[in-house]
Amino acid sequence: MSRKCELTGKGPMTGNNVSHAHNKTRRRFLPNLQDVTLQSETLGRSFKFRVSSAALRTVDHRGGLDAFMARAKEADLSADALKVKKEIAKAAASA
């Protein structure tokens, strides 16, 4: 399982540990990933995603999964999230 957010594409970054003596050693900054279940009002069902805490706040700020997916860039989404986005768009267009 990759350490990448399924909704924003946020992944590990690299940087330095810097000691008091200013010695530098390489390290990784991992995203704060959580396994969550998000509900779609349009489809009336829920979906499981592995998302970062920042993405979870963004979903809440935009008003839910449907509103987030409407504005999300397809390049950032995972393959599963892209399928959900297309399902939501298709259901919204027919309704």
Secondary structure, 3 states (H helix, E strand, C coil): CCCCCCCCCCCCEEEEEECCCCCEEEEEECCCEEEEEEEECCCCEEEEEEEEHHHHHHHHHHCCHHHHHHHCCCCCCCHHHHHHHHHHHHHHHHC
